[in-house]
Amino acid sequence: MTADETELKTLMLASQRGDAAAYRALLAKLAPRLRGYYKRRLTGVGRSADEAEDLVQETLIAIHLKRQTYDPGALFTPWLHAIARYKLIDFLRSNRMSRMDVPIDDHHDLMAADDHASAEGTHDMTKLLDRLPKRTRQAIEAVKLEGNSVAETAARYGMSESNVKISIHRGLKALAALIGRDSSG
Amino acid sequence: MKTDDLVEALSARAAPVDFREVGRRIALAATSGLIVAAVAILIGLGPRSGLATAGAWAFLCVKVAFAAGIAATAAIYLSKLSRPGGAPRHEIWFVVLPFLAIMGLALVSLGTAPASHWSRMVAGDAWLECLVSIPVIAVVPFALTMWAVRQAAPTDLRRAGAFAGLVAGGISAIAYALHCTDDSLPFVAVWYGGTIIVCTLAGALLGPRLLRW
C-alpha cells in the first residue's frame, strides 16, 4: 500500500465523520491529481486540456455528493479512480465520443502526478450566484471572481471589511448547497 | 469559478455521512417493494387455494425460497455495485446458485416422471398468467430499487440496472408464489426463472439511461 493511499484514506475517513479540516485537506490534495489525470486523458484522445478544469470541478462535486458511498473496508484510491473515470467517460460520451477512445487505466494513473496549474472552470456559477442575496452575491463576485481585495470591495459597496468576509463565507456555503441540490435533483 | 473556491465551498459543508446508508436504502426499497407486490397480488389475484395439504405448503415454501434466494443475493451484490468501483465479479456466483438449484431439482423431477407427463409439468395450468404477472408486479419494486441505487454512485450502469431488475423480479416472484397453484418444479424453473431473467434484461436496458449521475 502506498503512502498516498494511507494518507488519503485517513483523510477520507475523517471527512466521513464530518471533520471539515480533514475534508478541506483531502479535496485540496485530490484537485491537482485529478487535474493531471484529466489533462493526460483528454490530450490522449485529442481534446483540449483546457476542458480538464470543468471535469476536475465536476468530480470534486461528485465526491462531495457521493462521499457516503466510500466503504471504509475498501481501499480509497480505487474508489476515487472509479468516480474520476466514470465522469471522464460520461463527459466524452456527452461529447459524442465512445468509451473505446478511453484507454484502460487504473488507480495508479490517477496517482501518477499532480498538476497545480489551477485554472478557471466554466461551471455555470452565474446562474447559481443570481439565487444568492444581493450583498452576498456582490461580495463573492468582487472578491472571488474579479479578484478585488476585501478592502476594495468593502469601500465599493459601503460595507465593513468583516461584513464582506462574513458575506463571502456564508455565500460560499449557500453556493455549495445550491450545487448539491442542482446535481442531485 | 476557481477550483480552490469550490474546495472551500465544499469543505464548508463537511456534514458527517454514514457509509451504511447505501445498503440501508436498498434494503428499505426491497422491503417496501415486497410489501407493495404482495398486497397487489393478494388483492388483484387472491391467495392460492389448497393450503390444507402439506404438499401445497411445501411447494409454496420452495417457490418463496427460490425467489427470496435470488432477491436477497442480488440485493447484496447490488449494494456493492452501487459503490464506485463495483463488486468482485466472482461473487456473481452466489446469485446464480438459486437458478442452478431450481434447474437441478426440475431435472430430477422430470427424470423421475414418465415422459408423457412432461409437457403438463412444464406448462402447468397458468403459465401465461405467471408470464404476465411477474414482470408487471415487478415494476414497483424495480422503481423503488432503482431510486435507491441512484442515491448511491454505481459506475457500471448496465450491470447495476440488471441487478436491480433481478432484485425486482425475485421480489415479484415471491409475491406471485402466494397466488400460484402450479405445484411443479419444472414449472417454477421455466416460468419463474424465465420471467425473472426477463426483468433482469429489462433492467440492463434501462440502467444506463435511468442511473446516470
Interface residues (C-beta under 8 A of the other chain):
Chain A: S15 Q16 R17 G18 D19 A20 A22 Y23 R24 L27 A28 A31 R35 E53 V56 Q57 L60 I61 A62 H64 K66 R67 Q68 T69 Y70 D71 P72 A74 P78 W79 L80 H81 A82 I83 R85 Y86 D90 S118 A119 E120 G121 H123 M125 K144 L145 H169 L172 K173 L175 A176 A177 I179 G180
Chain B: M1 K2 T3 D4 D5 L6 V7 E8 A9 L10 S11 A12 R13 A14 A15 P16 V17 D18 F19 E21 V22 S82 R83 P84 G85 G86 A152 A153 T155 R212 W213
